[in-house]
Amino acid sequence: FYITINPTDVYNPIVKFLAGSEIDIDDMLLNKVPDFWGQSILVARNPTVTVKFFNLYIKSFLSAILGFDKSKGTAVEGILGHVKAYYGCVK
């Protein structure tokens, strides 16, 4: 089967955190989630932050969901079972 991962950066508070903003995760109410326009401006002004965000999400997915640790070159059974291979591309 196939899985498509498309982490959105304009709604995710982690992008704001990576850009240097203080975020209280324990007090994350719906009205404190970054708004689309404010986050879009942040993303446009800080393209490096979005690259870090994407890299963090993909590495976390590979490790937590697929069970693959690139730094160790090992794979354990992840949530989806033992993965024989994965392929990814970035546009």
Contacts in CASP RR format, 6 or more apart in sequence:
PFRMAT RR
TARGET T0000
AUTHOR 0000-0000-0000
METHOD contacts of the structure
MODEL  1
FYITINPTDVYNPIVKFLAGSEIDIDDMLLNKVPDFWGQSILVARNPTVT
VKFFNLYIKSFLSAILGFDKSKGTAVEGILGHVKAYYGCVK
5 57 0 8 1.000
5 58 0 8 1.000
5 61 0 8 1.000
7 53 0 8 1.000
7 54 0 8 1.000
7 57 0 8 1.000
7 58 0 8 1.000
9 15 0 8 1.000
9 39 0 8 1.000
9 43 0 8 1.000
9 50 0 8 1.000
9 53 0 8 1.000
9 54 0 8 1.000
10 34 0 8 1.000
10 36 0 8 1.000
10 39 0 8 1.000
10 40 0 8 1.000
10 43 0 8 1.000
11 33 0 8 1.000
11 34 0 8 1.000
11 36 0 8 1.000
11 39 0 8 1.000
12 34 0 8 1.000
12 39 0 8 1.000
12 53 0 8 1.000
13 23 0 8 1.000
13 28 0 8 1.000
13 33 0 8 1.000
13 34 0 8 1.000
14 53 0 8 1.000
14 56 0 8 1.000
15 34 0 8 1.000
15 39 0 8 1.000
15 42 0 8 1.000
15 43 0 8 1.000
15 49 0 8 1.000
15 50 0 8 1.000
15 53 0 8 1.000
16 23 0 8 1.000
16 34 0 8 1.000
16 39 0 8 1.000
16 42 0 8 1.000
17 23 0 8 1.000
18 49 0 8 1.000
18 52 0 8 1.000
18 53 0 8 1.000
18 56 0 8 1.000
19 42 0 8 1.000
19 46 0 8 1.000
19 49 0 8 1.000
34 42 0 8 1.000
42 49 0 8 1.000
43 49 0 8 1.000
43 50 0 8 1.000
54 90 0 8 1.000
59 70 0 8 1.000
62 68 0 8 1.000
62 70 0 8 1.000
62 86 0 8 1.000
63 69 0 8 1.000
64 79 0 8 1.000
65 78 0 8 1.000
65 79 0 8 1.000
65 80 0 8 1.000
66 75 0 8 1.000
66 78 0 8 1.000
66 79 0 8 1.000
66 80 0 8 1.000
66 83 0 8 1.000
66 86 0 8 1.000
67 75 0 8 1.000
67 76 0 8 1.000
67 77 0 8 1.000
67 78 0 8 1.000
67 79 0 8 1.000
67 83 0 8 1.000
68 74 0 8 1.000
68 75 0 8 1.000
68 83 0 8 1.000
68 86 0 8 1.000
69 75 0 8 1.000
69 76 0 8 1.000
75 82 0 8 1.000
75 83 0 8 1.000
END
